[in-house]
Amino acid sequence: MGLSKGVEPSDVLRAEQTIRAYVRQTPVLRTPAEDFGVGGGPVVLKLELLQHSGSFKVRGAFANLLLRAVPPSGVVAASGGNHGAAVAYAAKRLHVPATIFVPTISSPAKVERIRRYGADLRLVGRSYADALEASDAWRATNDALAIHAFDQAETILGQGTLGAELEKQVPELDTVLVSVGGGGLIAGLATWYGRRVRLVGVEPVAAPTLTRALEAGGPIDAEAGGIAADSLAPRRVGELVFRLVQPNVDRVVLVSDDDIRAAQRRLWEAIRVVAEPGGAAAFAALLSGGYQPSPQERVAVIISGGNTTAVDFDR
């Protein structure tokens, strides 16, 4: 599959056809906004935390493994946790060796998933950037295929299949709220939807990577902390990500760690969904009032991951 002309909706469709047998069609839940104490029309929750490996990331992992030539030495990936678990899972399904570098801040749930899938796990440094540097150094003496967590065409195409799937399930959407870390998911959605929906990115105040990039006119280093640091805190968004997102994103909303905790708690109390902090960040924008829909606006929120051991969110 050639990508010389860029990343296009037609490429997303080809990726969808390629990975279809390996990923779940995750459900959507339509619920009145009143269930969560917010305004607007009915809220659609896309429950991608029910995906294989516990997050949307497995879409991009399979896209890489199936659309690119994989050497006998297998694949290598750096990750805050979810991408690593996704690559480890896809590699196990396809009988490919995988070496995964993650920082020590990665949650125990994510580390355990990677181990369970049989990958060669390397715990390195305190941040995603540390894990990425270590994986690049390791690959310099190995010929494994590097699978980038977000700034890789096949990764973005795989994540874009979520948009194609969501549009089939709920074709009448006005707005999609999506958490942003490195930006692979929002870039995939931007590739699929373009400006046909209002695309709203949501970032932690402690890790405003896309916010800083949009302010600067290109990717720059940003703060990389907060409760969702193992999934939403690379130092900067990707170059390819930015080119795809800049013309298509409507706005970016910032949410606090307290907003994210409240969103996790409300998802559990109202519908018994256990989302990790990064997975609940998009919902936090709606719950906190950071994004306020109009009375008849049709909003979808991507609940993007559930790799956490926490259920009692008051702890």
Buried (B, 14 or more C-beta within 10 A) or exposed (E): EEEEEEBBBEBBBBBBEBBEEBBEEBEBEEEEBEEBEBBBBBBBBBBBBBBBBBBBBBBBBBBBBBBBEBEEBBBBBBBBBBBBBBBBBBBBBBEBBBBBBBBEBBBEBBBBBBBEBEBBBBBBBEBBBBBBBBBEEBBEEEEBBBBBBBBBBBBBBBBBBBBBBBBEBBEEBBBBBBBBBBBBBBBBBBBBBEEEBBBBBBBBBBBBBBBBBBEEEBBEEBBBBBBBBBBBBBBBBBEBBBBBBBEBBBEBBBBBBEBBBBBBBBBBEEBEBBBBBBBBBBBBBBBBEBBEBEEEBBBBBBBBBBBBEBEEBEE
